[in-house]
């Protein structure tokens, strides 16, 4: 059956789920372009898709914000047609055996901070910052981090007067408990500080492979949330970030020190990680862990193909390999242990960045701001920290080291 929305978008296979609704691969029948189509039943108890489409429209034009091509109702469904993106950071985290290198974490942190800052500049808070809601682009934008799923987003200030929403308590937990801020657990109304604290937990999740409050058991959801909150509150940031550069603890201490209506100093936080990036001697080449892993897998497959051809006679029947050939054949893992088997579940691979063989550069390297143009290197001097907001001074930046919601 040829199912369409908006007359020209054909619905294909299911490719994911959002906070409210399922997502399908779609095709523009006029030009063949692939898109993503999010569907929500008109009978949904708490419809969110129309609101989410309005948030996307309010944020349109920002780097890393998908463009909504069409929204409307077809038969028994509300439908939103949006840019098709690549795999989520959670997908890629699994592909990389659930651990990212320091370089990849810092590359991601820089872009993720910028996405959150842009959302805040448009008077919204996301309220569900997690790896599943950040997707890499495809094609020429394969190195760009995109943010999705605004079903829980909320305005934190009036767009005209910039008057901040009032402080409230006794609020239900909105978002994902694993990454929720401590104040969110305590029932405090969320504001800009909470998005940034959640990002801090995401970054440590990428560094560590897991968080101390994962896997806790409880009889009810509320009891589980309470156990997660207790573990977060009793785990010092220095312990959470132990064995990793102190910048991560400094970041979390800063976000936790913010008052409810404080404007975070995004430039200070970005500079914190950029200085660490340069001090480590990393190259801002957009070569992520999954980029290198994909190159290695393709190289291995090429070697296997050449080796197979070398032992095949002209009549098409393979010879019995001699002992030296057997010894020199690459060892392959079982499918369930092979990253390629995991990669088959991903919707798209990011494009391989140029210079994939290089990962370090002179410490004087500067950082380009546009991930689609890695040649646009220029020095960026972030603004000084905003006056009136005290930065925690319990730690100093580390020296160079080798590190092997309910709608409103």
Buried (B, 14 or more C-beta within 10 A) or exposed (E): EEBBBBEBBBBBEEBBEBBBBBBBBBBBEEEEEBBBBBBBBEEEEEBBBEBBBBBBEBBEEBBBBBEBBBBBEBEEBBBBBBBBBBBBBBBBBBBBEEBBBBBBBBBBBBBBBBBBBBBBEBBBBBBBBBBBBBBBBBEEBBBBBBBBBBBBBBBBBEEEEEEBBEEEEEBEBBBBBBBBBEBBBEEBBBBBBBBBBBBBBBBBBBBBEEBBBEEBEEEEEEEBBBBBBEBBEEEEBBEBBEEBBBBBBBBBBBBBEBEBBBBBBBBBBBBBBBEBBBBBBBBBBBBBBBBBBBBEBEEBEEEEEEBEEEEEEEEEEEEEBEEEEEEEBEEEEEEEEEBBEBBEEBBBBBBBBEEBEEBEBEEEBEBBEEBBEBEEEEEEEBEEBBEEBEBBEEBEEBEEEEEEBEBE
